[in-house]
């Protein structure tokens, strides 16, 4: 309880009456002023009932304002700290500085809580190996059959939550996530979307961008239609899908990924897309290509699936590479990083599903694929299967991903400068 005569009251000046007996400012005519009962001459001021409530209200309001201000500053601080992906001309930017992408296609990472957690746990190891980007799909991928979109084109909250955890964890590592949307092909992921038309595909892209924007995710870009599969199967316009996404938030970058003549409205062009002058291009699904008999995504990885007419539902030769295949993948890695905007490894090791007692997808590096006969027991996991050989190469040539230590954030700054043209 406050004392009757506060210690600070002794210093207050006491108003004096003029000779005519009335105060010029009518001070004594006022019963209270500024929260005090004004004294008569010779008395000290004292608090009256009600002053305590007023002081309490002022104190509470002041504290509330300070708390609100602190919250705003905290939010602004977090926004400033967010990793931001953008495009400027033919350059990719990370937090406003040019960089090149070196990444891994982890398209089936949303299959389960365990696969999501497993991917996140490996981010620090990826970064140490020089990796700065991963791709994850709301639909598909092959044999995984993630159904991230509901028939009304809204995002399934279960898969959205898993994607959010991946994006947040990547942001903490200053890494980028390629958010894949439509994955058509032979995946069962589309089996509930048979009634979809162009407007539904547009809504799916718009809803994805809206979710990213409202979540405050900026370390992302969107692959609208994987390899143009939905476009090829239905005739839907990818340009319209891109327009739908841009209408929601033009600051979220949208990529075109189809071999048809590219539209002008994409922010960047990837994988199957022809290269566009003045715009970025990178391979987001890079493989050894034709160096694998029948092509990497052909008979080499789908032999048993094809032979059984789909009954065997997973890849063959998971994580296996011949020496020729490894050499070709490394050649393409260097070429695409130095000439274009980056290179993302796609591998059965990273993309296989749990089916057929395989237990995938795998997010660890695995082995070096020093396998004498890659054609033996093709549906069993070999002890040396994996992508450690490629990750070792990337780390040796480009170093760990440490953007904060570089004057220019560029994973393409090779440790071996003589390798540059």
C-alpha positions as CSV (number, residue, x, y, z in Angstrom):
1,X,0.0,0.0,0.0
2,X,1.3,3.5,-0.9
3,X,2.2,5.7,2.1
4,X,-0.1,8.6,2.9
5,X,2.7,11.1,2.2
6,X,4.9,9.7,-0.6
7,X,8.6,10.5,-0.3
8,X,8.6,12.2,-3.7
9,X,5.8,14.6,-2.5
10,X,8.2,16.7,-0.5
11,X,9.7,18.1,-3.6
12,X,6.4,19.2,-5.2
13,X,6.0,23.0,-5.3
14,X,3.0,24.2,-3.3
15,X,0.9,26.7,-5.2
16,X,0.7,30.0,-3.3
17,X,-2.4,32.3,-3.2
18,X,-2.0,35.7,-4.7
19,X,-2.7,38.7,-2.4
20,X,-6.3,38.9,-3.7
21,X,-7.0,35.5,-2.2
22,X,-7.6,33.8,-5.6
23,X,-5.3,31.7,-7.7
24,X,-4.7,33.2,-11.1
25,X,-5.0,29.8,-12.7
26,X,-7.9,28.9,-10.4
27,X,-5.9,26.0,-9.1
28,X,-7.7,25.9,-5.8
29,X,-11.0,26.0,-7.5
30,X,-10.3,22.6,-9.0
31,X,-10.8,19.7,-6.5
32,X,-8.2,17.5,-8.4
33,X,-5.6,17.9,-11.1
34,X,-3.3,15.4,-12.8
35,X,-4.3,12.6,-10.5
36,X,-3.8,14.4,-7.2
37,X,-6.0,16.2,-4.8
38,X,-4.6,19.7,-4.8
39,X,-3.6,20.9,-1.3
40,X,-4.4,24.1,0.4
41,X,-1.5,26.2,1.4
42,X,0.9,24.5,3.7
43,X,-0.3,20.9,2.9
44,X,1.4,18.3,0.8
45,X,-0.5,16.5,-2.0
46,X,-1.8,13.1,-1.4
47,X,-3.4,10.3,-3.5
48,X,-7.1,9.8,-3.3
49,X,-9.3,6.8,-3.9
50,X,-9.5,6.1,-7.7
51,X,-6.0,7.3,-8.3
52,X,-4.8,3.7,-7.6
53,X,-7.1,2.4,-10.3
54,X,-6.0,5.0,-12.8
55,X,-2.3,4.3,-12.2
56,X,-3.0,0.6,-12.4
57,X,-4.7,1.1,-15.8
58,X,-1.8,3.2,-17.1
59,X,0.7,0.6,-15.9
60,X,-1.2,-2.3,-17.5
61,X,-1.6,-0.4,-20.8
62,X,2.0,0.5,-20.9
63,X,3.1,-3.1,-20.3
64,X,0.7,-4.2,-23.1
65,X,2.1,-1.7,-25.5
66,X,5.7,-2.9,-24.7
67,X,4.7,-6.6,-25.2
68,X,3.0,-5.9,-28.5
69,X,6.0,-3.9,-29.7
70,X,8.3,-6.7,-28.7
71,X,6.2,-9.2,-30.6
72,X,6.2,-7.1,-33.7
73,X,10.0,-6.7,-33.5
74,X,10.3,-10.5,-33.1
75,X,8.2,-11.2,-36.1
76,X,10.1,-8.6,-38.2
77,X,13.3,-10.2,-37.0
78,X,12.2,-13.6,-38.1
79,X,11.1,-12.3,-41.5
80,X,14.5,-10.7,-42.0
81,X,16.2,-14.0,-41.1
82,X,14.2,-16.1,-43.5
83,X,16.1,-17.6,-46.4
84,X,14.7,-16.1,-49.6
85,X,14.8,-17.5,-53.2
86,X,14.3,-15.1,-56.1
87,X,15.2,-14.7,-59.8
88,X,16.9,-11.7,-61.4
89,X,17.4,-12.0,-65.2
90,X,19.2,-15.3,-65.8
91,X,20.4,-15.5,-62.2
92,X,19.1,-17.4,-59.2
93,X,19.4,-15.4,-56.0
94,X,19.6,-16.5,-52.4
95,X,19.0,-13.6,-50.0
96,X,19.7,-11.3,-52.9
97,X,23.0,-12.8,-54.0
98,X,23.7,-15.0,-57.0
99,X,24.2,-18.7,-56.4
100,X,24.0,-22.1,-58.2
101,X,21.9,-25.0,-57.1
102,X,23.4,-28.3,-56.2
103,X,20.6,-30.6,-55.1
104,X,18.8,-33.9,-54.6
105,X,15.4,-35.0,-55.9
106,X,13.7,-36.5,-52.8
107,X,10.2,-36.6,-54.4
108,X,8.7,-39.3,-52.2
109,X,9.6,-37.7,-48.9
110,X,6.0,-37.1,-47.8
111,X,5.0,-40.8,-47.9
112,X,5.0,-41.0,-44.1
113,X,6.0,-39.1,-40.9
114,X,9.1,-41.3,-40.8
115,X,10.3,-40.5,-44.3
116,X,9.8,-36.8,-43.6
117,X,11.7,-37.0,-40.4
118,X,14.5,-39.0,-42.0
119,X,15.0,-36.4,-44.7
120,X,15.1,-33.5,-42.2
121,X,17.6,-35.3,-40.1
122,X,20.0,-35.6,-43.0
123,X,20.0,-31.8,-43.9
124,X,23.1,-31.1,-41.9
125,X,25.0,-33.9,-43.6
126,X,23.7,-32.8,-47.0
127,X,25.0,-29.3,-46.4
128,X,28.4,-30.6,-45.4
129,X,28.5,-32.4,-48.8
130,X,27.7,-29.2,-50.7
131,X,24.0,-29.7,-51.1
132,X,21.8,-26.6,-50.9
133,X,18.5,-27.8,-52.4
134,X,16.0,-30.7,-52.3
135,X,12.8,-31.3,-54.2
136,X,9.7,-32.8,-52.6
137,X,6.3,-33.4,-54.3
138,X,2.8,-33.0,-53.1
139,X,1.7,-35.6,-55.7
140,X,3.3,-38.8,-56.8
141,X,6.1,-39.7,-57.1
142,X,6.4,-43.0,-58.9
143,X,5.5,-46.0,-56.6
144,X,5.0,-43.6,-53.7
145,X,1.5,-42.3,-54.8
146,X,1.3,-39.4,-52.4
147,X,-2.2,-37.8,-52.6
148,X,-1.4,-34.2,-51.6
149,X,-4.4,-32.7,-53.4
150,X,-8.0,-33.5,-52.5
151,X,-10.7,-33.7,-55.2
152,X,-11.7,-30.0,-54.5
153,X,-8.0,-29.0,-55.4
154,X,-7.3,-28.1,-51.8
155,X,-4.1,-29.4,-50.0
156,X,-4.4,-32.4,-47.8
157,X,-3.4,-31.0,-44.3
158,X,-1.5,-34.2,-43.4
159,X,0.9,-33.7,-46.4
160,X,0.9,-30.0,-46.0
161,X,2.1,-30.3,-42.5
162,X,4.9,-32.7,-43.6
163,X,6.0,-30.3,-46.3
164,X,5.9,-27.4,-43.9
165,X,8.3,-29.2,-41.5
166,X,10.7,-29.9,-44.4
167,X,10.6,-26.2,-45.6
168,X,11.2,-24.9,-42.1
169,X,14.1,-27.2,-41.5
170,X,15.6,-26.3,-44.8
171,X,15.3,-22.6,-44.0
172,X,17.3,-23.2,-40.8
173,X,20.1,-24.6,-43.0
174,X,19.9,-21.9,-45.6
175,X,18.6,-24.4,-48.1
176,X,16.0,-24.3,-50.9
177,X,13.0,-26.6,-51.4
178,X,11.5,-27.2,-54.8
179,X,7.8,-27.8,-54.1
180,X,6.5,-30.2,-56.7
181,X,2.7,-29.9,-57.5
182,X,1.2,-32.1,-60.3
183,X,2.7,-35.6,-60.9
184,X,0.5,-37.5,-63.4
185,X,2.1,-40.3,-65.4
186,X,1.2,-43.8,-64.1
187,X,1.1,-42.8,-60.4
188,X,-2.0,-43.7,-58.4
189,X,-1.9,-40.2,-56.9
190,X,-4.3,-39.0,-59.5
191,X,-6.9,-41.7,-59.2
192,X,-9.3,-39.5,-57.1
193,X,-8.9,-36.5,-59.5
194,X,-10.7,-38.0,-62.5
195,X,-13.2,-35.1,-62.6
196,X,-10.6,-32.4,-62.8
197,X,-10.6,-29.9,-65.6
198,X,-8.3,-26.9,-66.3
199,X,-9.8,-24.8,-63.6
200,X,-9.2,-27.5,-61.0
201,X,-5.5,-27.7,-62.0
202,X,-5.3,-23.9,-61.8
203,X,-6.9,-23.9,-58.3
204,X,-4.4,-26.6,-57.1
205,X,-1.5,-24.4,-58.1
206,X,-3.1,-21.3,-56.7
207,X,-3.9,-23.1,-53.4
208,X,-0.3,-24.2,-53.2
209,X,1.1,-20.7,-53.7
210,X,-1.4,-19.3,-51.2
211,X,-0.4,-21.8,-48.6
212,X,3.3,-21.0,-49.2
213,X,2.6,-17.3,-49.0
214,X,0.5,-17.4,-45.9
215,X,3.0,-19.6,-44.2
216,X,5.7,-17.1,-44.9
217,X,7.9,-19.6,-46.8
218,X,10.4,-17.9,-49.1
219,X,13.1,-20.5,-49.5
220,X,11.1,-22.2,-52.2
221,X,10.2,-22.4,-55.8
222,X,7.4,-24.4,-57.4
223,X,7.5,-27.1,-60.1
224,X,4.0,-26.7,-61.5
225,X,3.6,-29.8,-63.6
226,X,6.4,-32.5,-63.4
227,X,7.7,-33.1,-67.0
228,X,4.4,-31.7,-68.3
229,X,2.8,-35.0,-67.5
230,X,-0.6,-33.5,-66.6
231,X,-0.5,-31.3,-69.7
232,X,0.4,-34.2,-72.0
233,X,-2.4,-36.4,-70.6
234,X,-5.1,-33.8,-70.5
235,X,-4.2,-30.9,-72.7
236,X,-4.3,-28.4,-69.8
237,X,-2.4,-25.3,-70.2
238,X,0.7,-24.9,-67.9
239,X,0.8,-21.2,-68.7
240,X,-2.7,-20.9,-67.2
241,X,-1.5,-22.7,-64.1
242,X,1.4,-20.4,-63.8
243,X,-0.9,-17.3,-64.2
244,X,-3.1,-18.7,-61.4
245,X,-0.2,-19.0,-59.1
246,X,1.2,-15.6,-59.9
247,X,-2.2,-14.0,-59.3
248,X,-2.0,-15.1,-55.7
249,X,1.6,-14.1,-55.0
250,X,4.0,-13.1,-57.7
251,X,6.9,-13.3,-55.3
252,X,6.7,-17.1,-55.2
253,X,8.8,-18.3,-58.2
254,X,7.1,-20.8,-60.6
255,X,9.0,-23.1,-62.9
256,X,8.1,-24.5,-66.3
257,X,9.0,-28.2,-66.8
258,X,7.9,-29.5,-70.2
259,X,9.5,-30.1,-73.6
260,X,6.8,-28.1,-75.5
261,X,7.6,-24.5,-76.5
262,X,7.9,-22.7,-73.1
263,X,5.5,-19.9,-72.2
264,X,6.9,-16.4,-71.3
265,X,5.3,-16.2,-67.9
266,X,7.4,-18.7,-66.0
267,X,10.1,-17.3,-63.6
268,X,12.6,-20.1,-64.4
269,X,12.8,-23.1,-66.6
270,X,13.8,-26.6,-65.5
271,X,14.6,-30.2,-66.6
272,X,12.5,-30.9,-69.7
273,X,12.0,-27.3,-70.6
274,X,14.0,-25.8,-73.6
275,X,16.3,-23.1,-72.5
276,X,15.0,-19.5,-72.7
277,X,17.4,-16.6,-73.4
278,X,17.7,-14.3,-70.4
279,X,16.0,-16.7,-68.0
280,X,17.5,-19.3,-65.6
281,X,17.6,-23.0,-66.5
282,X,18.7,-25.9,-64.4
283,X,18.2,-29.7,-64.5
284,X,16.1,-30.6,-61.5
285,X,16.0,-34.3,-62.4
286,X,19.5,-35.2,-63.6
287,X,20.5,-38.8,-64.3
288,X,23.3,-40.6,-66.3
289,X,20.8,-40.6,-69.2
290,X,21.6,-42.9,-72.1
291,X,24.8,-44.2,-70.5
292,X,22.5,-46.6,-68.7
293,X,21.3,-49.4,-71.0
294,X,17.8,-48.4,-72.2
295,X,18.1,-45.1,-70.3
296,X,18.2,-44.6,-66.6
297,X,14.5,-44.2,-66.1
298,X,13.8,-46.9,-68.7
299,X,14.5,-50.6,-68.5
300,X,17.5,-50.2,-66.2
301,X,15.3,-49.0,-63.3
302,X,11.9,-50.5,-64.2
303,X,12.8,-53.9,-65.6
304,X,10.8,-56.1,-63.2
305,X,7.9,-53.6,-63.1
306,X,7.5,-53.8,-66.8
307,X,8.1,-57.6,-67.0
308,X,5.3,-58.2,-64.4
309,X,3.0,-55.6,-66.1
310,X,3.0,-53.5,-63.0
311,X,2.5,-56.2,-60.3
312,X,6.0,-55.5,-59.0
313,X,5.6,-52.0,-57.7
314,X,9.0,-50.5,-57.2
315,X,12.3,-49.8,-59.0
316,X,14.9,-52.4,-60.0
317,X,18.7,-51.9,-59.5
318,X,18.1,-49.4,-56.8
319,X,21.2,-47.3,-56.1
320,X,23.3,-49.1,-58.7
321,X,25.7,-47.5,-61.2
322,X,28.3,-48.7,-63.6
323,X,31.6,-46.8,-63.8
324,X,30.4,-45.4,-67.1
325,X,27.2,-44.1,-65.6
326,X,29.0,-42.5,-62.7
327,X,31.4,-40.8,-65.1
328,X,28.6,-39.4,-67.1
329,X,26.7,-38.1,-64.1
330,X,29.8,-36.3,-62.9
331,X,30.4,-34.8,-66.3
332,X,26.9,-33.5,-66.5
333,X,27.1,-32.2,-62.9
334,X,30.2,-30.0,-63.8
335,X,28.8,-28.9,-67.1
336,X,25.3,-27.9,-65.8
337,X,26.7,-26.0,-62.8
338,X,29.3,-24.1,-64.8
339,X,27.2,-23.3,-67.9
340,X,23.7,-23.0,-66.4
341,X,22.1,-22.5,-63.0
342,X,22.6,-25.9,-61.3
343,X,22.2,-29.6,-61.2
344,X,20.0,-31.8,-59.0
345,X,20.7,-35.6,-58.8
346,X,17.7,-37.9,-59.4
347,X,18.3,-41.5,-58.3
348,X,16.3,-44.6,-57.5
349,X,18.2,-44.6,-54.2
350,X,16.5,-41.3,-53.2
351,X,13.1,-42.0,-54.8
352,X,12.3,-45.6,-54.3
353,X,9.2,-46.5,-52.3
354,X,8.8,-48.9,-49.2
355,X,7.0,-51.4,-51.4
356,X,8.3,-55.0,-52.2
357,X,10.2,-55.0,-48.8
358,X,12.6,-52.4,-50.1
359,X,12.1,-49.9,-47.3
360,X,12.8,-46.7,-49.2
361,X,13.1,-43.9,-49.9
362,X,16.7,-43.6,-48.6
363,X,18.1,-40.3,-47.5
364,X,21.5,-41.4,-46.3
365,X,24.4,-41.5,-48.8
366,X,24.6,-45.3,-49.0
367,X,27.6,-46.9,-50.7
368,X,29.8,-46.1,-53.7
369,X,28.3,-48.6,-56.1
370,X,31.5,-50.5,-56.8
371,X,29.4,-53.4,-58.0
372,X,31.0,-55.9,-60.4
373,X,27.6,-57.0,-61.9
374,X,24.8,-54.5,-61.7
375,X,22.5,-57.0,-63.4
376,X,22.6,-59.7,-60.7
377,X,19.6,-60.0,-58.3
378,X,18.3,-56.7,-59.6
379,X,15.4,-56.5,-57.1
380,X,17.6,-56.9,-54.0
381,X,19.4,-54.1,-52.3
382,X,23.1,-54.4,-52.8
383,X,25.4,-53.7,-49.8
384,X,27.3,-51.0,-51.8
385,X,24.2,-49.4,-53.4
386,X,23.9,-45.6,-52.9
387,X,25.0,-42.2,-54.0
388,X,28.1,-41.7,-51.7
389,X,30.3,-41.6,-54.8
390,X,28.5,-38.5,-56.2
391,X,28.2,-36.7,-52.8
392,X,32.0,-37.2,-52.3
393,X,32.7,-35.7,-55.7
394,X,30.5,-32.7,-55.0
395,X,32.1,-32.0,-51.6
396,X,35.7,-32.4,-53.0
397,X,35.0,-30.1,-55.9
398,X,32.7,-27.4,-54.5
399,X,33.1,-27.7,-50.7
400,X,30.5,-27.7,-48.0
401,X,27.5,-25.4,-48.4
402,X,28.4,-22.4,-46.3
403,X,26.8,-19.3,-47.9
404,X,27.5,-17.1,-44.9
405,X,31.3,-17.6,-45.5
406,X,31.2,-16.4,-49.1
407,X,31.4,-12.9,-50.6
408,X,29.1,-14.1,-53.3
409,X,26.8,-17.0,-52.5
410,X,27.8,-19.3,-55.3
411,X,28.1,-23.1,-55.0
412,X,29.7,-23.0,-58.4
413,X,32.9,-21.4,-57.1
414,X,35.0,-24.6,-57.6
415,X,37.9,-25.3,-55.2
416,X,39.8,-26.2,-58.4
417,X,39.8,-22.9,-60.3
418,X,41.7,-24.5,-63.2
419,X,38.6,-26.5,-64.0
420,X,36.7,-23.4,-65.1
421,X,36.8,-22.5,-68.8
